[in-house]
């Protein structure tokens, strides 16, 4: 019945569909069976209910005296799936940060850290603050024009800052990735401290907009979604550490892909 409804709807002109007020009722079925792209072509961009929150000023002094954020998310992820998710994270974060594949010993070492209670964020920080990454920051790895363009877009859109092309041209690629991800994590911590819903909103807008702007850079079914609502639902379902790790991986992947 739903498929028949879609076929009938598509036979109508866009104007008649909108005039009769069918769009709100029919659009969910179009998105489900034909995809979001077709729905946008038929009905246009829908007004976004999830907005980017105001970017807070990072107060590093206050952070040291705040109680640690307590994640109250009751994830329904089973133990086995959680282990697979952690393994997937380790492979991705290692390769996206360092641009080389990890070996079995690397994965075993970091998996042991996680199983002993270490956080994904902690693993990432260790990866970019060790001697190996420090050596990479000493390579002659300049920013390219496309990499600079992405950096300016990201900083302006999601960090409420501006950075000049001249300064970016003088910056090491690996250093820039590390610094901007670190600053992003600080912003996310500020949003978490204020209201976890602001944290979810930032993630949803960021994820949907980069998927829309860079549609070929991701292959994961959720990552390629341009729906803010879908990204927010996913974020609410998983632990906060998983949301943060997605931001880390996406940013490194985007920098890697654009800085060619």
C-alpha atoms as an extended CHARMM CRD file, in Angstrom:
* protein
*
       260  EXT
         1         1  UNK       CA              0.0000000000        0.0000000000        0.0000000000  PROA      1               0.0000000000
         2         2  UNK       CA              2.7940000000        2.4120000000        0.8630000000  PROA      2               0.0000000000
         3         3  UNK       CA              4.6030000000        1.7160000000       -2.4050000000  PROA      3               0.0000000000
         4         4  UNK       CA              1.4010000000        2.2830000000       -4.3790000000  PROA      4               0.0000000000
         5         5  UNK       CA              0.9170000000        5.5890000000       -2.5900000000  PROA      5               0.0000000000
         6         6  UNK       CA              4.4170000000        6.6720000000       -3.5730000000  PROA      6               0.0000000000
         7         7  UNK       CA              3.8620000000        5.8020000000       -7.2180000000  PROA      7               0.0000000000
         8         8  UNK       CA              0.5980000000        7.7460000000       -7.2550000000  PROA      8               0.0000000000
         9         9  UNK       CA              2.2300000000       10.7150000000       -5.5680000000  PROA      9               0.0000000000
        10        10  UNK       CA              5.0940000000       10.7830000000       -8.0460000000  PROA      10              0.0000000000
        11        11  UNK       CA              2.6450000000       10.9400000000      -10.9310000000  PROA      11              0.0000000000
        12        12  UNK       CA              1.3310000000       14.2290000000       -9.6200000000  PROA      12              0.0000000000
        13        13  UNK       CA              3.0090000000       17.5530000000      -10.2300000000  PROA      13              0.0000000000
        14        14  UNK       CA              5.1070000000       19.0030000000       -7.4110000000  PROA      14              0.0000000000
        15        15  UNK       CA              2.8480000000       22.0310000000       -7.1940000000  PROA      15              0.0000000000
        16        16  UNK       CA             -0.3060000000       19.9570000000       -6.7520000000  PROA      16              0.0000000000
        17        17  UNK       CA              1.3350000000       17.8450000000       -4.0890000000  PROA      17              0.0000000000
        18        18  UNK       CA              2.3640000000       20.9180000000       -2.1430000000  PROA      18              0.0000000000
        19        19  UNK       CA             -0.9320000000       22.7250000000       -2.7550000000  PROA      19              0.0000000000
        20        20  UNK       CA             -2.9470000000       19.9010000000       -1.3290000000  PROA      20              0.0000000000
        21        21  UNK       CA             -0.6800000000       19.6500000000        1.6990000000  PROA      21              0.0000000000
        22        22  UNK       CA              0.3930000000       16.0950000000        0.9940000000  PROA      22              0.0000000000
        23        23  UNK       CA              4.0850000000       16.7060000000        1.4310000000  PROA      23              0.0000000000
        24        24  UNK       CA              4.1850000000       16.3800000000        5.2160000000  PROA      24              0.0000000000
        25        25  UNK       CA              2.2780000000       13.0810000000        5.0830000000  PROA      25              0.0000000000
        26        26  UNK       CA              3.9260000000       11.5390000000        2.0350000000  PROA      26              0.0000000000
        27        27  UNK       CA              7.4990000000       12.7320000000        2.4760000000  PROA      27              0.0000000000
        28        28  UNK       CA              8.4350000000       10.1720000000        5.1720000000  PROA      28              0.0000000000
        29        29  UNK       CA              7.4760000000        7.3400000000        2.7940000000  PROA      29              0.0000000000
        30        30  UNK       CA              9.4670000000        8.8550000000       -0.0440000000  PROA      30              0.0000000000
        31        31  UNK       CA             12.5130000000        9.1750000000        2.2120000000  PROA      31              0.0000000000
        32        32  UNK       CA             12.0910000000        5.5980000000        3.4240000000  PROA      32              0.0000000000
        33        33  UNK       CA             11.6260000000        3.9000000000        0.0400000000  PROA      33              0.0000000000
        34        34  UNK       CA             13.2560000000        6.2460000000       -2.4580000000  PROA      34              0.0000000000
        35        35  UNK       CA             15.8180000000        8.0630000000       -0.3430000000  PROA      35              0.0000000000
        36        36  UNK       CA             16.3740000000       11.5590000000        0.9750000000  PROA      36              0.0000000000
        37        37  UNK       CA             17.7470000000       12.8820000000       -2.3200000000  PROA      37              0.0000000000
        38        38  UNK       CA             14.5100000000       12.1120000000       -4.1910000000  PROA      38              0.0000000000
        39        39  UNK       CA             12.4790000000       13.6440000000       -1.3650000000  PROA      39              0.0000000000
        40        40  UNK       CA             14.4750000000       16.8750000000       -1.6330000000  PROA      40              0.0000000000
        41        41  UNK       CA             13.9220000000       16.9960000000       -5.4160000000  PROA      41              0.0000000000
        42        42  UNK       CA             10.1840000000       16.5300000000       -4.9630000000  PROA      42              0.0000000000
        43        43  UNK       CA              9.5570000000       18.7130000000       -1.9550000000  PROA      43              0.0000000000
        44        44  UNK       CA             12.6600000000       20.8600000000       -1.6330000000  PROA      44              0.0000000000
        45        45  UNK       CA             14.8100000000       21.2430000000        1.4520000000  PROA      45              0.0000000000
        46        46  UNK       CA             12.7170000000       20.8930000000        4.5780000000  PROA      46              0.0000000000
        47        47  UNK       CA             13.0410000000       23.4320000000        7.3340000000  PROA      47              0.0000000000
        48        48  UNK       CA             15.5310000000       22.1780000000        9.8500000000  PROA      48              0.0000000000
        49        49  UNK       CA             14.2160000000       21.6060000000       13.3440000000  PROA      49              0.0000000000
        50        50  UNK       CA             17.7150000000       21.0250000000       14.7340000000  PROA      50              0.0000000000
        51        51  UNK       CA             19.8650000000       24.1410000000       14.7890000000  PROA      51              0.0000000000
        52        52  UNK       CA             23.5610000000       24.6070000000       15.4360000000  PROA      52              0.0000000000
        53        53  UNK       CA             23.9100000000       25.8370000000       19.0200000000  PROA      53              0.0000000000
        54        54  UNK       CA             25.8290000000       28.9630000000       19.8830000000  PROA      54              0.0000000000
        55        55  UNK       CA             29.5090000000       28.0640000000       20.0320000000  PROA      55              0.0000000000
        56        56  UNK       CA             30.6480000000       28.5640000000       23.6300000000  PROA      56              0.0000000000
        57        57  UNK       CA             33.8150000000       30.2510000000       24.7860000000  PROA      57              0.0000000000
        58        58  UNK       CA             36.1910000000       27.5960000000       26.0870000000  PROA      58              0.0000000000
        59        59  UNK       CA             37.1540000000       28.1720000000       29.7000000000  PROA      59              0.0000000000
        60        60  UNK       CA             40.1770000000       25.9560000000       30.2710000000  PROA      60              0.0000000000
        61        61  UNK       CA             40.6810000000       27.1850000000       33.8400000000  PROA      61              0.0000000000
        62        62  UNK       CA             37.1470000000       26.2380000000       34.8750000000  PROA      62              0.0000000000
        63        63  UNK       CA             37.3680000000       22.8350000000       33.1950000000  PROA      63              0.0000000000
        64        64  UNK       CA             39.9530000000       21.5570000000       35.6750000000  PROA      64              0.0000000000
        65        65  UNK       CA             37.6080000000       22.1870000000       38.6160000000  PROA      65              0.0000000000
        66        66  UNK       CA             34.4250000000       20.8070000000       37.0610000000  PROA      66              0.0000000000
        67        67  UNK       CA             33.0670000000       17.3740000000       37.9350000000  PROA      67              0.0000000000
        68        68  UNK       CA             33.6110000000       14.8370000000       35.1820000000  PROA      68              0.0000000000
        69        69  UNK       CA             30.6470000000       14.4180000000       32.8520000000  PROA      69              0.0000000000
        70        70  UNK       CA             28.6060000000       11.3620000000       33.8230000000  PROA      70              0.0000000000
        71        71  UNK       CA             27.2340000000        9.5980000000       30.7730000000  PROA      71              0.0000000000
        72        72  UNK       CA             23.7260000000        8.4070000000       31.6400000000  PROA      72              0.0000000000
        73        73  UNK       CA             23.0940000000        6.9160000000       28.2100000000  PROA      73              0.0000000000
        74        74  UNK       CA             21.6400000000        3.4350000000       28.5110000000  PROA      74              0.0000000000
        75        75  UNK       CA             22.9740000000        2.0560000000       25.2790000000  PROA      75              0.0000000000
        76        76  UNK       CA             21.3130000000       -1.0640000000       23.9570000000  PROA      76              0.0000000000
        77        77  UNK       CA             24.5180000000       -2.1830000000       22.2970000000  PROA      77              0.0000000000
        78        78  UNK       CA             25.3980000000       -5.7440000000       23.3220000000  PROA      78              0.0000000000
        79        79  UNK       CA             28.8090000000       -6.6310000000       24.7180000000  PROA      79              0.0000000000
        80        80  UNK       CA             29.8320000000       -8.4050000000       21.4980000000  PROA      80              0.0000000000
        81        81  UNK       CA             28.7370000000       -5.5110000000       19.3020000000  PROA      81              0.0000000000
        82        82  UNK       CA             30.4780000000       -3.0670000000       21.5980000000  PROA      82              0.0000000000
        83        83  UNK       CA             33.7140000000       -4.9920000000       21.2400000000  PROA      83              0.0000000000
        84        84  UNK       CA             33.3880000000       -4.9960000000       17.4450000000  PROA      84              0.0000000000
        85        85  UNK       CA             32.6160000000       -1.2810000000       17.5050000000  PROA      85              0.0000000000
        86        86  UNK       CA             35.7040000000       -0.5960000000       19.6150000000  PROA      86              0.0000000000
        87        87  UNK       CA             37.8780000000       -2.6150000000       17.2320000000  PROA      87              0.0000000000
        88        88  UNK       CA             36.4600000000       -0.7320000000       14.2660000000  PROA      88              0.0000000000
        89        89  UNK       CA             37.1620000000        2.5480000000       16.0460000000  PROA      89              0.0000000000
        90        90  UNK       CA             40.7820000000        1.5860000000       16.7060000000  PROA      90              0.0000000000
        91        91  UNK       CA             41.4550000000        0.7040000000       13.0760000000  PROA      91              0.0000000000
        92        92  UNK       CA             39.7820000000        3.8800000000       11.8410000000  PROA      92              0.0000000000
        93        93  UNK       CA             41.2560000000        6.3250000000       14.3030000000  PROA      93              0.0000000000
        94        94  UNK       CA             44.7650000000        4.9700000000       13.8290000000  PROA      94              0.0000000000
        95        95  UNK       CA             44.6230000000        5.0620000000       10.0340000000  PROA      95              0.0000000000
        96        96  UNK       CA             42.8030000000        8.3870000000        9.7780000000  PROA      96              0.0000000000
        97        97  UNK       CA             45.1110000000       10.1370000000       12.2640000000  PROA      97              0.0000000000
        98        98  UNK       CA             48.4330000000        8.7030000000       11.0800000000  PROA      98              0.0000000000
        99        99  UNK       CA             47.4960000000        7.7560000000        7.5030000000  PROA      99              0.0000000000
       100       100  UNK       CA             48.9800000000        4.2690000000        7.9070000000  PROA      100             0.0000000000
       101       101  UNK       CA             47.2940000000        1.0010000000        8.8140000000  PROA      101             0.0000000000
       102       102  UNK       CA             47.9370000000       -0.3210000000       12.3280000000  PROA      102             0.0000000000
       103       103  UNK       CA             49.4810000000       -3.7380000000       12.8820000000  PROA      103             0.0000000000
       104       104  UNK       CA             48.0760000000       -6.4450000000       15.1370000000  PROA      104             0.0000000000
       105       105  UNK       CA             50.2930000000       -5.4120000000       18.0440000000  PROA      105             0.0000000000
       106       106  UNK       CA             49.0560000000       -1.8170000000       17.8560000000  PROA      106             0.0000000000
       107       107  UNK       CA             45.4290000000       -2.9250000000       17.9060000000  PROA      107             0.0000000000
       108       108  UNK       CA             46.0000000000       -5.3770000000       20.7630000000  PROA      108             0.0000000000
       109       109  UNK       CA             47.7320000000       -2.6920000000       22.8300000000  PROA      109             0.0000000000
       110       110  UNK       CA             44.9910000000       -0.1120000000       22.4350000000  PROA      110             0.0000000000
       111       111  UNK       CA             42.1950000000       -2.6540000000       22.7740000000  PROA      111             0.0000000000
       112       112  UNK       CA             43.6790000000       -3.6140000000       26.1170000000  PROA      112             0.0000000000
       113       113  UNK       CA             43.5410000000        0.0360000000       27.1660000000  PROA      113             0.0000000000
       114       114  UNK       CA             39.8340000000        0.2170000000       26.3210000000  PROA      114             0.0000000000
       115       115  UNK       CA             38.9410000000       -3.0770000000       28.0070000000  PROA      115             0.0000000000
       116       116  UNK       CA             40.7250000000       -1.8400000000       31.1350000000  PROA      116             0.0000000000
       117       117  UNK       CA             38.4040000000        1.1670000000       31.2320000000  PROA      117             0.0000000000
       118       118  UNK       CA             40.2640000000        3.6300000000       29.0270000000  PROA      118             0.0000000000
       119       119  UNK       CA             38.2160000000        6.0070000000       26.8870000000  PROA      119             0.0000000000
       120       120  UNK       CA             38.2350000000        6.3480000000       23.1150000000  PROA      120             0.0000000000
       121       121  UNK       CA             39.1480000000        9.9940000000       23.5310000000  PROA      121             0.0000000000
       122       122  UNK       CA             42.0850000000        9.0050000000       25.7050000000  PROA      122             0.0000000000
       123       123  UNK       CA             43.3370000000        6.5430000000       23.0900000000  PROA      123             0.0000000000
       124       124  UNK       CA             43.1190000000        9.2140000000       20.4150000000  PROA      124             0.0000000000
       125       125  UNK       CA             45.0220000000       11.7570000000       22.4950000000  PROA      125             0.0000000000
       126       126  UNK       CA             47.7370000000        9.2130000000       23.1430000000  PROA      126             0.0000000000
       127       127  UNK       CA             48.0470000000        8.5610000000       19.4070000000  PROA      127             0.0000000000
       128       128  UNK       CA             48.5670000000       12.2130000000       18.5120000000  PROA      128             0.0000000000
       129       129  UNK       CA             50.7160000000       13.1920000000       21.4730000000  PROA      129             0.0000000000
       130       130  UNK       CA             53.3830000000       10.5080000000       21.1930000000  PROA      130             0.0000000000
       131       131  UNK       CA             56.8050000000       10.6790000000       19.5670000000  PROA      131             0.0000000000
       132       132  UNK       CA             55.5860000000        9.1200000000       16.3270000000  PROA      132             0.0000000000
       133       133  UNK       CA             53.0230000000       11.8300000000       15.6960000000  PROA      133             0.0000000000
       134       134  UNK       CA             55.4620000000       14.5150000000       16.8480000000  PROA      134             0.0000000000
       135       135  UNK       CA             57.8720000000       13.3200000000       14.1470000000  PROA      135             0.0000000000
       136       136  UNK       CA             55.0910000000       13.5940000000       11.5580000000  PROA      136             0.0000000000
       137       137  UNK       CA             54.5780000000       17.2010000000       12.5740000000  PROA      137             0.0000000000
       138       138  UNK       CA             58.2060000000       17.8110000000       11.6790000000  PROA      138             0.0000000000
       139       139  UNK       CA             57.7330000000       16.5130000000        8.1320000000  PROA      139             0.0000000000
       140       140  UNK       CA             57.4070000000       18.9730000000        5.2940000000  PROA      140             0.0000000000
       141       141  UNK       CA             53.6280000000       18.4910000000        5.0200000000  PROA      141             0.0000000000
       142       142  UNK       CA             52.0560000000       21.7710000000        3.8800000000  PROA      142             0.0000000000
       143       143  UNK       CA             48.3880000000       22.5250000000        3.4740000000  PROA      143             0.0000000000
       144       144  UNK       CA             47.0350000000       22.4300000000       -0.0790000000  PROA      144             0.0000000000
       145       145  UNK       CA             44.5360000000       24.9100000000       -1.5150000000  PROA      145             0.0000000000
       146       146  UNK       CA             41.6760000000       22.4200000000       -1.1490000000  PROA      146             0.0000000000
       147       147  UNK       CA             42.7680000000       21.5720000000        2.3870000000  PROA      147             0.0000000000
       148       148  UNK       CA             42.8710000000       25.2490000000        3.2750000000  PROA      148             0.0000000000
       149       149  UNK       CA             39.4020000000       25.7320000000        1.8240000000  PROA      149             0.0000000000
       150       150  UNK       CA             38.0120000000       22.9240000000        3.9740000000  PROA      150             0.0000000000
       151       151  UNK       CA             39.7840000000       24.1900000000        7.0990000000  PROA      151             0.0000000000
       152       152  UNK       CA             38.3280000000       27.6730000000        6.6180000000  PROA      152             0.0000000000
       153       153  UNK       CA             34.8430000000       26.2360000000        5.9970000000  PROA      153             0.0000000000
       154       154  UNK       CA             34.9820000000       24.0290000000        9.0730000000  PROA      154             0.0000000000
       155       155  UNK       CA             36.4200000000       26.6460000000       11.4450000000  PROA      155             0.0000000000
       156       156  UNK       CA             33.9390000000       29.2770000000       10.2910000000  PROA      156             0.0000000000
       157       157  UNK       CA             30.8710000000       27.0210000000       10.2490000000  PROA      157             0.0000000000
       158       158  UNK       CA             31.3400000000       24.9090000000       13.3740000000  PROA      158             0.0000000000
       159       159  UNK       CA             33.8390000000       26.7200000000       15.5990000000  PROA      159             0.0000000000
       160       160  UNK       CA             32.7030000000       30.3120000000       14.9970000000  PROA      160             0.0000000000
       161       161  UNK       CA             36.2460000000       31.4170000000       14.1800000000  PROA      161             0.0000000000
       162       162  UNK       CA             38.1580000000       32.7200000000       11.2070000000  PROA      162             0.0000000000
       163       163  UNK       CA             41.6040000000       31.7230000000       10.0560000000  PROA      163             0.0000000000
       164       164  UNK       CA             43.5070000000       33.3780000000        7.2310000000  PROA      164             0.0000000000
       165       165  UNK       CA             44.8570000000       31.6060000000        4.1830000000  PROA      165             0.0000000000
       166       166  UNK       CA             48.3060000000       33.0490000000        4.8950000000  PROA      166             0.0000000000
       167       167  UNK       CA             48.4850000000       31.4520000000        8.3380000000  PROA      167             0.0000000000
       168       168  UNK       CA             47.2100000000       28.1280000000        7.0150000000  PROA      168             0.0000000000
       169       169  UNK       CA             49.8140000000       28.1000000000        4.2680000000  PROA      169             0.0000000000
       170       170  UNK       CA             52.5020000000       28.2170000000        6.9630000000  PROA      170             0.0000000000
       171       171  UNK       CA             50.9570000000       25.4310000000        9.0340000000  PROA      171             0.0000000000
       172       172  UNK       CA             51.9770000000       21.7790000000        9.0480000000  PROA      172             0.0000000000
       173       173  UNK       CA             49.1130000000       19.5360000000        7.9220000000  PROA      173             0.0000000000
       174       174  UNK       CA             49.4420000000       17.1080000000       10.8470000000  PROA      174             0.0000000000
       175       175  UNK       CA             49.7160000000       19.9220000000       13.3620000000  PROA      175             0.0000000000
       176       176  UNK       CA             46.5740000000       21.5960000000       12.0320000000  PROA      176             0.0000000000
       177       177  UNK       CA             44.5670000000       18.3820000000       12.2280000000  PROA      177             0.0000000000
       178       178  UNK       CA             45.6360000000       17.7810000000       15.8110000000  PROA      178             0.0000000000
       179       179  UNK       CA             45.0340000000       21.3310000000       16.9920000000  PROA      179             0.0000000000
       180       180  UNK       CA             41.6100000000       21.7350000000       15.3810000000  PROA      180             0.0000000000
       181       181  UNK       CA             40.3910000000       18.3790000000       16.6490000000  PROA      181             0.0000000000
       182       182  UNK       CA             41.6340000000       19.2620000000       20.1390000000  PROA      182             0.0000000000
       183       183  UNK       CA             39.8270000000       22.6070000000       20.0190000000  PROA      183             0.0000000000
       184       184  UNK       CA             36.6830000000       20.8880000000       18.7570000000  PROA      184             0.0000000000
       185       185  UNK       CA             36.7590000000       18.4490000000       21.6770000000  PROA      185             0.0000000000
       186       186  UNK       CA             37.0540000000       21.4100000000       24.0400000000  PROA      186             0.0000000000
       187       187  UNK       CA             33.9620000000       22.9820000000       22.4660000000  PROA      187             0.0000000000
       188       188  UNK       CA             32.0750000000       19.6990000000       22.8080000000  PROA      188             0.0000000000
       189       189  UNK       CA             33.0450000000       19.5060000000       26.4850000000  PROA      189             0.0000000000
       190       190  UNK       CA             31.6930000000       23.0110000000       27.0420000000  PROA      190             0.0000000000
       191       191  UNK       CA             28.4100000000       22.0620000000       25.3650000000  PROA      191             0.0000000000
       192       192  UNK       CA             28.2020000000       18.8970000000       27.4820000000  PROA      192             0.0000000000
       193       193  UNK       CA             28.7370000000       20.9360000000       30.6230000000  PROA      193             0.0000000000
       194       194  UNK       CA             25.9120000000       23.3020000000       29.6700000000  PROA      194             0.0000000000
       195       195  UNK       CA             23.3900000000       20.8040000000       28.3190000000  PROA      195             0.0000000000
       196       196  UNK       CA             23.8610000000       17.4290000000       26.6560000000  PROA      196             0.0000000000
       197       197  UNK       CA             21.1470000000       18.3920000000       24.1450000000  PROA      197             0.0000000000
       198       198  UNK       CA             23.3760000000       21.1750000000       22.8200000000  PROA      198             0.0000000000
       199       199  UNK       CA             26.1090000000       18.5640000000       22.3720000000  PROA      199             0.0000000000
       200       200  UNK       CA             23.7300000000       16.3490000000       20.3610000000  PROA      200             0.0000000000
       201       201  UNK       CA             22.5590000000       19.2940000000       18.2610000000  PROA      201             0.0000000000
       202       202  UNK       CA             26.1020000000       20.3170000000       17.3390000000  PROA      202             0.0000000000
       203       203  UNK       CA             26.9360000000       16.7650000000       16.3330000000  PROA      203             0.0000000000
       204       204  UNK       CA             23.7570000000       16.3800000000       14.2790000000  PROA      204             0.0000000000
       205       205  UNK       CA             24.2600000000       19.5940000000       12.3260000000  PROA      205             0.0000000000
       206       206  UNK       CA             27.9630000000       18.9540000000       11.7570000000  PROA      206             0.0000000000
       207       207  UNK       CA             27.4260000000       15.3840000000       10.5710000000  PROA      207             0.0000000000
       208       208  UNK       CA             24.5180000000       16.1980000000        8.2600000000  PROA      208             0.0000000000
       209       209  UNK       CA             26.1750000000       19.2350000000        6.7090000000  PROA      209             0.0000000000
       210       210  UNK       CA             29.5370000000       17.6100000000        5.9560000000  PROA      210             0.0000000000
       211       211  UNK       CA             27.6810000000       14.6310000000        4.4660000000  PROA      211             0.0000000000
       212       212  UNK       CA             25.8220000000       17.0500000000        2.2260000000  PROA      212             0.0000000000
       213       213  UNK       CA             28.8850000000       19.0760000000        1.2620000000  PROA      213             0.0000000000
       214       214  UNK       CA             31.2570000000       16.1020000000        0.8270000000  PROA      214             0.0000000000
       215       215  UNK       CA             28.9860000000       13.2220000000       -0.2760000000  PROA      215             0.0000000000
       216       216  UNK       CA             31.7560000000       11.0210000000       -1.6840000000  PROA      216             0.0000000000
       217       217  UNK       CA             34.0710000000       11.0980000000        1.3070000000  PROA      217             0.0000000000
       218       218  UNK       CA             32.1060000000        8.6300000000        3.4360000000  PROA      218             0.0000000000
       219       219  UNK       CA             30.6840000000        5.1780000000        2.7420000000  PROA      219             0.0000000000
       220       220  UNK       CA             29.1280000000        4.2140000000        6.0770000000  PROA      220             0.0000000000
       221       221  UNK       CA             25.3190000000        4.2160000000        5.7630000000  PROA      221             0.0000000000
       222       222  UNK       CA             24.7880000000        6.5700000000        8.6860000000  PROA      222             0.0000000000
       223       223  UNK       CA             27.7130000000        8.8580000000        7.8620000000  PROA      223             0.0000000000
       224       224  UNK       CA             26.3870000000        9.5990000000        4.3670000000  PROA      224             0.0000000000
       225       225  UNK       CA             22.9780000000       10.6130000000        5.7010000000  PROA      225             0.0000000000
       226       226  UNK       CA             22.0920000000       14.2930000000        5.2910000000  PROA      226             0.0000000000
       227       227  UNK       CA             19.3440000000       14.0630000000        7.9090000000  PROA      227             0.0000000000
       228       228  UNK       CA             20.0780000000       15.9950000000       11.0810000000  PROA      228             0.0000000000
       229       229  UNK       CA             17.3600000000       14.0450000000       12.8590000000  PROA      229             0.0000000000
       230       230  UNK       CA             18.9320000000       10.7150000000       11.9730000000  PROA      230             0.0000000000
       231       231  UNK       CA             22.3680000000       11.7580000000       13.2290000000  PROA      231             0.0000000000
       232       232  UNK       CA             20.8700000000       13.0490000000       16.4580000000  PROA      232             0.0000000000
       233       233  UNK       CA             18.9480000000        9.8280000000       17.0900000000  PROA      233             0.0000000000
       234       234  UNK       CA             22.1210000000        7.8320000000       16.5880000000  PROA      234             0.0000000000
       235       235  UNK       CA             24.0390000000       10.1000000000       18.9970000000  PROA      235             0.0000000000
       236       236  UNK       CA             21.3690000000        9.7150000000       21.6750000000  PROA      236             0.0000000000
       237       237  UNK       CA             21.5250000000        5.9270000000       21.3510000000  PROA      237             0.0000000000
       238       238  UNK       CA             25.2700000000        5.4620000000       21.8890000000  PROA      238             0.0000000000
       239       239  UNK       CA             27.6830000000        6.5020000000       24.6770000000  PROA      239             0.0000000000
       240       240  UNK       CA             29.0310000000       10.0450000000       24.5060000000  PROA      240             0.0000000000
       241       241  UNK       CA             32.5080000000        8.6500000000       23.8840000000  PROA      241             0.0000000000
       242       242  UNK       CA             31.2390000000        7.1110000000       20.6400000000  PROA      242             0.0000000000
       243       243  UNK       CA             29.8680000000       10.4480000000       19.4890000000  PROA      243             0.0000000000
       244       244  UNK       CA             33.1790000000       12.1390000000       20.2280000000  PROA      244             0.0000000000
       245       245  UNK       CA             35.0850000000        9.4150000000       18.4020000000  PROA      245             0.0000000000
       246       246  UNK       CA             32.8870000000        9.9230000000       15.3360000000  PROA      246             0.0000000000
       247       247  UNK       CA             33.7660000000       13.6090000000       15.3210000000  PROA      247             0.0000000000
       248       248  UNK       CA             37.4660000000       12.7650000000       15.6250000000  PROA      248             0.0000000000
       249       249  UNK       CA             37.3870000000       10.2510000000       12.7820000000  PROA      249             0.0000000000
       250       250  UNK       CA             35.2360000000       12.3800000000       10.4860000000  PROA      250             0.0000000000
       251       251  UNK       CA             37.4870000000       15.4020000000       10.8980000000  PROA      251             0.0000000000
       252       252  UNK       CA             40.6600000000       13.4340000000       10.2120000000  PROA      252             0.0000000000
       253       253  UNK       CA             39.0650000000       11.7400000000        7.1950000000  PROA      253             0.0000000000
       254       254  UNK       CA             37.8920000000       15.0750000000        5.8130000000  PROA      254             0.0000000000
       255       255  UNK       CA             41.3070000000       16.6760000000        6.2690000000  PROA      255             0.0000000000
       256       256  UNK       CA             42.9800000000       13.6840000000        4.6320000000  PROA      256             0.0000000000
       257       257  UNK       CA             40.5790000000       13.7120000000        1.6830000000  PROA      257             0.0000000000
       258       258  UNK       CA             40.6560000000       17.4570000000        1.0740000000  PROA      258             0.0000000000
       259       259  UNK       CA             44.3720000000       18.0150000000        1.5360000000  PROA      259             0.0000000000
       260       260  UNK       CA             45.4290000000       16.3990000000       -1.7320000000  PROA      260             0.0000000000
